[in-house]
């Protein structure tokens, strides 16, 4: 069974959702038969290359004050730490993630995609030094087990793996995904957002028990569009779960507590 996960390094709910999904996968009895593939999704393809502080970006995105934006970031940090994840509570920044996605496709070819993704998430959400600092991506690639000179060549060539990134994004769009994280199990079952671990467990069990060719069904909320418009599926048929927290072009969901 294949699980594809669309995400962006700039998305804190992708960081949190990955941890929740992996916890569900750890206790799934057929986990050895599950292949996990990480797919590209840029929240803001037009974002500049230079890093900018996150809190002012949140304030501008939602039209709120800096204190409110800081409080929102702290609540996301609380959610991350509840999952055992380190989270930098101040001083985070964000920038264009396209090169990160290109490098992840390169890492996938060398069997190091998960290692690089984890390194990118740690650098972006948990470490003082910015993930977007000059030379930082090449260092993270080496730390994830990739050959430094090859990684540097990929980063120096803006066309390297660019089409692979765009193909992932086009597929997500065709499925109706407008926010991430977005999980698709065997191209049949969709799970939108950083759902609770139990929801991911139920989705894995449902996908495993229904391994026949059926339309895509959304679990745990709308992926951004009613997928039944294309597939005939009823997105609400198989789960009463609430929509999970996602990041989309208009910003990231802010937890109430």
Secondary structure, DSSP 8 states (H G I E B T S, - for coil): -EEEEEE-TT-HHHHHHHHHHHHHHHT-TTGGG-EEEEEE--S-TT--SS-EEHHHHHHHHHT--HHHHHHHHHHHHHHHHHTT-----S--EE---HHHHHHHHHHHHTT-HHHHHHHHHHHHHT-SS-TTSTTHHHHHHHHTT--HHHHHHHHH-TTTTHHHHHHHHHHHHHHT--EE-EEEETTTEEEESS--HHHHHHHHHHHHHT-S----EEESS--SS-THHHH---TTSS--------EETTEE-----
